[in-house]
Amino acid sequence: MTGQRTEAPNGYDDLARDPAQASRRVPGPRRRGGRRPAADGAGPAPGRAGSRSRAGGGRRAVRAALVALVVAAAGAAVETALAGRPGWGFAVAAALGAALAARTCTRAGAMWLISAPPLAAAAITVVCEQVAGTATVQGKGLTTAAVRWAVDGFPAMAAAEAVLIVVLTVRGVRAGRRGGRKRSGRNSGA
């Protein structure tokens, strides 16, 4: 039988291309909003039904992080213009940006977002102090400048991280309460 062609039903070698097979699809679970993929194959490919929503969630997490970064940078820029270095105004702006990001991010994005406030605050502090010209970055001056950057950026790091964790915890508790009412006894472990 090697090298011989077999006869397929309806004259199609590939059953996936057979229009008769496409009309015999078994309906899957209902989706929210009542939207179902079209029978002509215009919907998502089999096995990839959730890929579009996951990609949107990744974009959503990036947008949330960018909002937090822009709000914190704006606060630091204003504080640097007024006082010569980032201070408590920067800390408040970083906390506000972290709260907005935590409120709008996805659950998967939240794990990534937890590490962002200290890194963003450190980078913004370094940029602001370099623009303001308050530190020398040569030899021993670099070490002293790094310590100063850490001290100046710490209130913003701590405030942003604390607010982020509080907002994510509240979101998790609320989601757990809503999910507890909808769950069935199938996963009760009994």
GUTORVO-751128 format. One record per residue: y, z, x of N, C-alpha, C, O, CB in turn; residue in three letters. Coordinates in steps of 0.001 Angstrom, whole numbers, plus 500000, padded with zeros to 6 digits. Glycine has a CB too. Example, Ala and Ser with C-alpha at 12.3 -4.5 7.8 and 13.67 -1.06 7.14 Angstrom:
BEGIN
494310507800513190495500507800512300496700507800513200496681508465514236495527509046511308ALA/497750507080512850498940507140513670500030507870512900501138508039513409499402505725514084SER/
END
This chain:
BEGIN
498822500000500807500000500000500000501257500000500861502363499953500323499990501182499076MET/501121500049502132502289500087502987503017498756502907502402497696503026501898500411504438THR/504325498813502705505142497613502677505147496924501336505823495906501184504678496665503710GLY/504431497426500365504413496795499055505433497461498150505699498659498257503010496863498432GLN/505978496687497285506978497188496351506294497531495033505490496753494519508113496148496133ARG/506617498687494499506028499071493225506990498741492102508199498655492317505670500567493212THR/506470498561490931507295498215489776507833499501489143507055500386488786506479497380488736GLU/509145499609489003509782500775488407509999500516486919510126499362486508511127501102489117ALA/510044501558486116510300501358484687511690500771484461512632501097485183510156502686483923PRO/511812499913483468513067499260483081513612498332484166514755497888484068514108500307482744ASN/512838498036485176513258497096486203514194497668487255514728496905488061513910495950485565GLY/514418498979487284515305499595488263514477500323489312513602501121488975516295500566487578TYR/514753500047490589514053500736491665514544502171491829513770503063492177514226499976492971ASP/515828502386491576516428503706491734516688504288490353517514503764489606517745503635492566ASP/515993505361490008516120505942488679517516506493488411517922506610487255515101507035488502LEU/518257506834489469519609507351489279520549506275488742521536506595488079520149507909490591ALA/520256505004489020521098503906488550520671503389487180521380502580486581521072502771489550ARG/519549503833486684519010503364485418519834503925484261519864505142484078517528503765485275ASP/520512503071483464521322503583482356520480504292481295520984505173480599522095502445481714PRO/519236503930481166518379504605480193518124506047480621518032506933479771517045503851480030ALA/518010506293481914517815507653482410519085508482482246519013509680481972517387507630483883GLN/520242507854482410521505508577482289521713509088480878522307510148480686522670507687482694ALA/521233508352479886521419508793478503520456509903478124520630510521477074521247507627477554SER/519450510177478937518473511218478638518786512537479341517892513367479504517092510750479029ARG/520001512743479748520359513973480453520264515172479520520582515095478334521774513868481039ARG/519823516266480090519729517512479339521076518219479467521589518366480576518545518418479860VAL/521657518661478342522964519324478450522853520639479195521889521386479025523562519563477064PRO/523842520913480016523881522148480787524641523222480044524947523065478862524509521911482149GLY/524950524313480727525690525396480075527108524947479729527694524108480414525732526645480980PRO/527632525507478685528988525152478261529995525737479226529817526831479762529269525645476826ARG/531049524985479429532118525421480321533297525883479497533426525532478324532538524294481285ARG/534150526669480113535358527132479433536230525951479075536310524974479819536138528127480308ARG/536871526044477948537776524982477539537058523828476873537706522877476435538543524481478719GLY/535749523882476784535003522837476119534951521522476860534464520542476296535568522612474801GLY/535413521443478064535386520188478812534006519959479378533397520861479953536431520191479936ARG/533527518768479214532227518390479759532402517091480515533236516270480132531147518250478637ARG/531636516878481583531765515613482302531320514460481417530423514610480586530943515637483603PRO/531945513328481600531612512150480799530232511644481143529752511822482262532642511044481007ALA/529589511004480160528230510501480362528211509277481260527148508911481761527588510167479028ALA/529344508636481479529358507434482306529426507736483788529590506825484599530514506568481924ASP/529302509001484152529285509368485560530666509640486114530817509777487328528634508292486358GLY/531688509723485261533037509964485749533255511415486148534242511728486814534042509567484699ALA/532356512303485755532474513714486075532072513990487511531822513057488275531629514539485131GLY/532008515256487888531619515598489256530161515236489521529344515186488601531844517089489517PRO/529854514989490765528494514629491149527561515807490900527998516956490962528438514194492632ALA/526287515549490620525345516640490393525283517559491607525230517099492748523950516088490074PRO/525290518865491345525232519834492432526579520142493043526675520975493944524321519343493492GLY/527621519485492568528951519712493134529950520072492046531144519806492183529429518475493898ARG/529476520663490989530338520944489842531466521903490196532569521753489670529520521517488703ALA/531234522882491066532262523860491366533086523545492590533955524338492953531647525176491535GLY/532853522422493244533547522155494501535045521976494302535835522377495157532968520922495162SER/535442521382493192536865521170492967537579522503492770538684522689493279537088520258491753ARG/536968523427492042537619524710491813537664525541493087538619526289493300536901525479490712SER/536658525424493930536696526174495186537776525650496101538436526435496782535352526112495889ARG/537976524351496137539033523787496979540395524239496478541282524530497280538954522245497002ALA/540573524303495158541822524787494586542056526243494927543198526654495133541824524600493084GLY/540981527042494992541107528449495352541558528616496787542323529531497090539792529169495139GLY/541096527744497680541529527795499073543005527464499202543729528090499976540705526837499921GLY/543443526475498436544862526135498449545689527276497876546799527546498334545117524844497660ARG/545150527926496895545847529047496262546031530197497255547090530823497290545070529533495019ARG/545016530472498050545108531535499054546122531171500135546872532031500598543729531801499688ALA/546147529918500534547110529484501553548533529581501002549448530016501701546807528031502016VAL/548713529172499736550042529291499130550484530748499048551647531062499300550050528662497733ARG/549560531635498698549881533061498612550307533601499970551280534347500071548678533854498081ALA/549576533223501012549921533681502359551264533106502811552043533793503473548818533289503353ALA/551532531863502459552817531263502834553974531930502112555042532122502694552815529768502533LEU/553769532287500839554820533001500108555114534331500793556276534689500990554407533233498630VAL/554062535063501157554245536340501842554981536156503168555866536940503510552890537013502082ALA/554612535124503903555241534867505198556712534492505035557556534964505797554496533752505939LEU/557025533660504063558409533229503854559282534403503404560405534564503883558466532092502812VAL/558764535223502480559548536377502012559796537348503166560914537836503334558817537102500846VAL/558766537629503961558925538544505093559880537970506144560708538695506697557559538841505731ALA/559763536676506415560648536051507405562097536053506925563014536250507723560193534611507698ALA/562309535837505637563675535867505106564265537274505239565425537432505620563695535412503622ALA/563461538293504924563932539670505079564243539998506526565241540658506817562901540643504545GLY/563398539543507428563635539800508856564869539065509353565630539600510160562415539384509685ALA/565074537839508876566246537078509304567530537748508836568500537831509589566177535644508772ALA/567537538225507598568726538912507082568970540196507866570099540485508260568571539224505573VAL/567916540958508087568051542226508817568494541990510267569301542753510796566717542998508794GLU/567977540951510903568369540636512277569829540196512323570557540552513250567458539537512867THR/570257539428511332571657538983511292572608540162511088573708540180511639571857537950510170ALA/572180541146510295573052542280510005573005543360511080574041543896511473572679542878508678LEU/571798543679511558571651544823512462571267544446513892571283545308514771570624545756511915ALA/570927543199514145570576542790515499569087542838515795568647542276516797571289543646516474GLY/568306543489514958566845543514515104566224543860513754566882544462512905566398544542516202ARG/564969543486513553564324543777512269564184545281512048563868546028512975562946543108512199PRO/564419545709510833564343547128510503563687547343509151562699546690508814565732547752510514GLY/564258548281508368563653548642507093563780547533506049562941547430505155564283549909506569TRP/564788546729506150564894545577505241563730544631505430563207544070504467566212544830505461GLY/563328544455506675562155543639506986560900544277506413560035543576505888562011543450508508PHE/560789545601506506559608546301505975559510546127504462558424545897503932559660547803506333ALA/560635546237503771560642546063502308560279544619501947559492544391501029562037546435501716VAL/560843543654502659560545542253502380559076541929502677558448541175501934561466541341503204ALA/558533542488503746557120542255504071556209542870503012555190542282502649556784542835505457ALA/556574544057502514555784544691501454555851543879500168554839543716499486556274546124501199ALA/557031543369499830557171542537498639556363541254498771555684540846497828558642542208498389LEU/556432540622499927555645539407500155554148539668500086553399538856499541555993538807501500GLY/553710540791500634552291541148500579551845541408499150550737541029498768552015542378501443ALA/552700542056498348552362542311496944552234541004496175551307540839495383553423543211496286ALA/553152540080496400553065538778495729551806538025496141551135537422495304554303537932496042LEU/551492538062497417550303537366497901549028537992497337548112537276496934550264537381499431ALA/548965539313497307547784539993496784547626539757495294546506539697494786547862541484497068ALA/548723539626494606548672539405493153548157538016492812547478537845491800550052539605492538ARG/548466537023493634548127535645493292546906535094494013546441534010493662549282534776493581THR/546374535788494993545266535223495757543948535352495003543837536126494052545160535905497118CYS/542959534590495437541622534656494865540854535789495525541309536373496509540874533309495038THR/539690536093494975538877537160495560538433536784496972538454537624497871537650537451494676ARG/538037535546497170537636535113498509538842535092499450538717535421500629536979533717498452ALA/539997534709498933541210534691499743541689536082500110542381536260501112542300533961499017GLY/541323537073499301541746538451499567541143538968500871541805539684501622541347539369498402ALA/539909538613501137539270539060502381539984538471503594540105539122504632537779538662502399MET/540445537262503455541169536616504545542585537171504647543136537288505741541206535092504343TRP/543169537512503500544555537946503448544757539349504004545864539687504424545049537890502037LEU/543723540165504016543847541548504482544308541617505938545045542529506313542514542276504325ILE/543885540676506743544261540717508167545618540081508443546110540171509568543206540018508999SER/546229539451507468547462538696507709548719539538507943549494539181508830547704537804506563ALA/548981540634507209550275541320507379550591541785508796551709541554509255550319542496506485PRO/549663542432509521550033542838510879550329541655511805551249541711512621548928543674511475PRO/549553540605511672549774539435512529551097538756512196551853538380513092548618538433512381LEU/551372538603510907552626537967510503553824538815510908554814538288511415552640537726508991ALA/553743540114510691554858540992511052555101540976512564556250540966513005554583542431510574ALA/554045540973513345554209540921514806554871539612515237555790539618516056552844541077515507ALA/554409538512514694554980537210515067556441537105514638557281536621515397554167536067514439ALA/556741537552513437558123537492512951559027538386513784560160538013514087558196537901511471ILE/558538539564514158559337540483514984559661539853516336560800539921516797558588541819515190THR/558672539245516968558884538615518276559908537490518155560818537383518978557550538070518847VAL/559758536655517134560687535532516972562108536036516725563058535535517326560237534620515811VAL/562255537022515846563595537550515545564254538159516773565441537943517013563516538595514435CYS/563504538907517540564106539539518718564386538522519819565318538707520602563194540641519253GLU/563606537465519890563909536414520860565164535651520452566006535325521290562721535449520997GLN/565280535371519159566471534669518670567720535528518864568778535021519237566306534297517182VAL/567590536827518608568727537737518772569051537986520242570158538416520566568442539061518076ALA/568083537718521144568321537903522572568356539353522993569087539708523918569599537253522958GLY/567579540205522336567610541631522654566609542029523728566594543188524142567349542431521415THR/565777541110524191564756541488525172564662540441526273564881539251526048563387541668524490ALA/564328540919527473564052540003528569562539539823528643561787540773528424564637540534529930THR/562105538643528941560666538370528942560166537965530328559488536950530488560340537273527932VAL/560513538771531315560051538517532671559592539825533296560282540840533201561162537859533523GLN/558429539801533935557926540945534685557789542204533853557173542204532788558819541219535837GLY/558392543305534375558335544580533659559104544523532348558794545268531418558885545699534532LYS/560078543672532261560845543515531030559978543016529881560228543349528723562004542559531254GLY/558965542224530192558054541726529155557240542867528564557038542926527351557116540648529728LEU/556774543769529414556007544918528930556881545803528050556457546237526979555437545733530111THR/558074546063528494559000546870527705559338546177526394559432546826525352560278547150528498THR/559520544870526440559828544117525226558658544152524247558863544263523038560181542665525573ALA/557436544058524761556260544097523884556144545449523182555794545514522003554979543810524690ALA/556436546520523906556410547853523283557500547947522217557265548479521132556600548973524353VAL/558676547438522519559775547466521553559418546630520315559707547037519190561083546939522203ARG/558788545456520521558389544619519394557377545348518509557444545270517282557800543291519895TRP/556446546051519138555441546795518370556092547922517573555741548151516416554360547367519307ALA/557034548620518191557712549733517502558580549194516369558584549750515271558580550559518499VAL/559320548108516631560189547549515591559395546919514452559835546955513303561124546514516195ASP/558241546347514748557448545677513725556483546573512971555959546183511928556689544584514343GLY/556239547791513497555237548656512875555553549061511434554650549027510598555076549885513697PHE/556786549441511105557042549793509696556727548645508734556187548872507652558497550211509523PRO/557062547426509124556762546270508270555258546039508182554740545735507107557461545006508805ALA/554556546181509301553097546025509293552447547041508369551615546689507533552530546170510710MET/552830548301508524552218549376507738552552549242506262551671549403505418552676550737508252ALA/553795548953505935554192548826504528553485547657503859552983547784502742555709548652504413ALA/553447546520504545552805545334503966551310545559503778550752545195502743553043544106504856ALA/550670546146504757549222546389504658548910547399503556547955547214502802548665546893506006GLU/549703548460503456549467549474502420549649548882501026548823549113500143550416550669502611ALA/550712548127500824550949547519499510549852546509499188549378546448498054552336546836499465VAL/549456545731500162548388544749499957547093545428499521546449544979498573548151543941501241LEU/546715546486500191545475547188499860545559547829498474544586547799497721545169548258500919ILE/546713548407498132546871549018496806546754547961495708546041548169494727548233549745496702VAL/547441546836495862547396545792494834545988545218494703545515544997493588548396544669495163VAL/545319544976495820543955544448495752542991545461495131542075545076494405543471544056497151LEU/543187546744495408542339547773494814542543547838493306541576547926492549542627549139495446THR/543792547795492871544071547813491428543466546580490758542884546681489678545599547872491164VAL/543601545427491393542988544206490833541479544345490748540876543930489758543349542975491685ARG/540859544920491766539411545099491761538950546057490687537933545818490035538948545587493099GLY/539686547143490492539328548111489453539468547479488077538599547653487222540209549375489554VAL/540547546752487859540728546089486565539641545046486317539129544939485203542109545430486493ARG/539290544288487332538232543281487172536893543948486895536092543431486117538130542394488428ALA/536645545089487523535404545821487281535329546345485862534262546322485248535271546971488257GLY/536437546811485336536460547293483956536230546161482976535463546306482024537783547979483652ARG/536891545031483203536698543887482307535279543353482410534673542993481401537702542772482629ARG/534748543302483623533398542787483827532344543720483267531281543256482856533144542555485295GLY/532602545026483238531640545995482729531380545821481250530263546061480791532121547393482994GLY/532374545412480496532206545201479059531403543955478768530687543899477768533552545113478376ARG/531510542947479627530869541665479368529463541583479920528713540685479537531689540563479943LYS/529083542475480794527784542371481437526663542703480473526828543502479551527719543282482643ARG/525528542079480700524349542402479912523477543372480695523785543713481837523558541121479542SER/522418543801480094521533544760480753520548544120481707519686544808482254520783545538479730GLY/520655542805481923519688542117482782519725542618484220518680542695484867519946540626482760ARG/520872542950484721520999543350486120521114544851486260521704545330487229522200542684486753ASN/520572545602485332520724547040485380519792547707486386519946548893486680520489547611484023SER/518831546961486915517929547511487916516716548178487298515868548691488028518659548496488781GLY/516604548188485990515475548814485325514308547875485210513267548248484670515870549301483967ALA/
END
